């Protein structure tokens, strides 16, 4: 039976936690000057950088800020752009309809998200990255993957125009966290400085 990410104590059926995944880490971090809860789900207890996992970030008021599912390995096709936009808008509306009203579509990019499977092989998940601007000046997106599955959701991401890179901390990115903890190299722009 599928599990779903909660938003204000209600399951959100767009955002899944794969069968067999369990919570393995729950930490308080700072994001845009706000204390946030970073929760990691995966099958094994041991955290291995870039292994199959789901990371969820909640704001200090309990709102869902981001969701990343680095475990999707599917031969299914991506939806078309129109369907991807509909899915993205439905996700935002289901999480915070008032916030969603102030979003403006910016663009749709074809990208990939990578993880290392249990056999040690790199898996590339194709996505349509549906990006929005918000009236509050932030950038926001939903990444839609094979068969319309939501791979990522993020809200309230800020941009450092002087550095031409993200300004918001990336607790949902294992490589960024490794750089932050001095276990790996600084990531190139557009990633945030660690």
C-alpha positions in Angstrom: 0.0 0.0 0.0 1.4 3.4 -1.0 2.4 5.9 1.6 2.1 9.6 1.0 3.8 12.7 2.2 1.8 14.7 4.8 1.0 18.4 4.5 -0.6 19.8 7.7 -1.5 16.2 8.8 -3.2 15.3 5.6 -1.8 12.9 3.0 -1.0 14.4 -0.4 -1.6 11.7 -3.0 0.7 13.5 -5.5 3.7 12.9 -3.3 4.5 9.3 -2.7 6.9 7.5 -0.4 7.9 4.2 -2.1 6.9 0.9 -0.6 9.5 -0.4 1.9 10.9 3.1 2.6 11.0 4.2 6.3 12.2 7.4 8.0 15.9 7.2 8.7 16.8 10.8 9.6 15.0 13.8 10.9 17.0 17.0 11.4 16.4 20.7 12.1 18.3 22.9 9.6 18.2 26.5 8.5 16.6 27.5 5.1 16.3 31.1 4.1 16.7 32.0 7.8 13.9 29.8 8.9 14.2 26.6 11.0 13.0 23.7 8.9 12.6 20.0 9.5 14.5 17.7 7.0 13.2 14.2 6.9 14.8 11.4 4.8 13.1 8.1 3.9 14.8 5.1 2.4 14.9 1.3 2.6 18.1 0.7 4.6 19.1 2.3 7.9 22.5 3.3 6.6 22.6 6.6 4.6 24.7 6.4 1.5 25.2 9.5 -0.5 22.9 9.6 -3.6 21.3 6.2 -2.8 17.6 5.7 -3.5 15.7 8.0 -1.1 13.0 10.6 -0.6 13.8 13.9 1.2 11.0 16.1 2.6 11.4 19.6 4.1 8.8 21.2 6.3 8.7 24.9 7.4 8.5 26.0 11.0 4.7 26.3 10.6 4.4 22.8 9.3 3.9 23.7 5.6 5.6 21.4 3.0 8.5 23.3 1.4 10.1 20.6 -0.7 9.9 16.9 -1.7 12.4 15.0 -3.8 12.0 11.4 -4.8 15.4 10.0 -5.9 14.2 6.5 -6.5 12.2 6.4 -9.7 13.5 4.0 -12.4 10.7 3.7 -15.0 10.5 3.0 -18.7 7.3 5.0 -19.0 7.1 8.1 -21.1 7.0 11.6 -19.9 3.7 13.4 -20.2 3.4 16.3 -22.7 4.1 19.8 -21.6 0.4 20.7 -21.1 -0.2 17.7 -18.9 2.9 18.4 -16.9 1.8 22.0 -16.2 -1.6 20.7 -15.2 0.0 18.3 -12.8 2.3 21.0 -11.4 -0.6 23.4 -10.8 -2.7 20.6 -9.2 0.2 19.9 -6.8 0.6 23.5 -5.7 -3.2 23.9 -5.4 -3.5 20.7 -3.3 -0.7 22.0 -0.9 -1.6 25.7 -0.6 -4.3 27.0 -2.9 -3.8 30.7 -1.7 0.0 30.5 -2.5 -0.8 28.8 -5.9 -2.9 31.7 -7.0 0.2 34.0 -7.0 2.3 31.7 -9.3 3.1 32.5 -12.9 4.5 29.9 -15.2 8.0 30.7 -16.4 9.2 27.7 -18.4 9.4 24.0 -18.8 12.8 22.3 -19.2 13.6 18.7 -20.0 16.2 17.5 -17.4 17.3 14.4 -15.5 17.7 13.5 -11.9 20.3 11.0 -10.9 20.7 8.5 -8.1 22.8 5.4 -7.5 20.8 2.1 -7.3 21.5 -0.8 -4.9 23.7 -2.4 -7.6 25.9 0.7 -7.7 24.6 1.8 -11.1 23.7 5.4 -11.9 20.1 5.8 -12.8 18.9 8.9 -14.8 15.2 9.7 -14.3 13.9 12.0 -17.1 11.8 14.9 -15.9 9.9 17.9 -17.1 10.9 20.7 -14.8 7.9 23.1 -14.6 9.1 26.4 -13.1 7.0 29.2 -11.7 7.7 32.7 -10.3 5.7 33.8 -7.2 4.6 37.3 -6.3 6.9 37.1 -3.2 9.9 37.0 -5.5 10.7 33.3 -5.1 11.1 30.5 -7.6 9.0 27.4 -7.3 8.7 24.2 -9.3 7.3 20.7 -9.8 9.3 18.1 -11.7 7.1 15.6 -13.4 8.6 12.3 -14.4 7.6 9.1 -16.2 3.8 8.4 -16.4 3.2 11.8 -14.7 4.7 10.9 -11.4 5.9 13.9 -9.3 9.6 13.7 -8.7 10.2 17.0 -7.1 8.2 19.9 -5.5 9.8 23.0 -4.2 8.6 26.4 -3.1 10.2 29.7 -1.9 13.6 29.2 -3.5 15.6 32.4 -3.7 18.2 33.4 -6.3 21.5 35.2 -5.8 21.7 37.4 -8.8 25.2 38.7 -8.0 26.6 35.2 -7.9 24.2 33.8 -10.6 23.3 30.9 -8.4 20.7 29.7 -6.0 20.7 31.5 -2.6 18.5 29.0 -0.8 20.1 26.1 1.1 19.8 22.7 -0.6 19.2 20.2 2.2 17.4 18.0 -0.4 20.6 17.4 -2.4 23.2 14.9 -1.0 26.1 16.4 -2.9 25.3 19.9 -1.6 25.0 18.5 2.0 28.4 16.8 1.6 30.0 20.0 0.5 28.3 21.9 3.4 29.8 19.3 5.8 33.2 19.4 4.1 32.9 15.9 2.8 32.8 16.8 -0.8 33.6 19.6 -3.3 31.7 22.9 -3.7 29.1 22.5 -6.4 29.2 24.7 -9.5 26.5 27.3 -10.2 23.6 27.3 -10.3 23.8 25.3 -7.1 23.9 27.3 -3.9 27.2 27.9 -2.1 27.6 25.4 0.6 
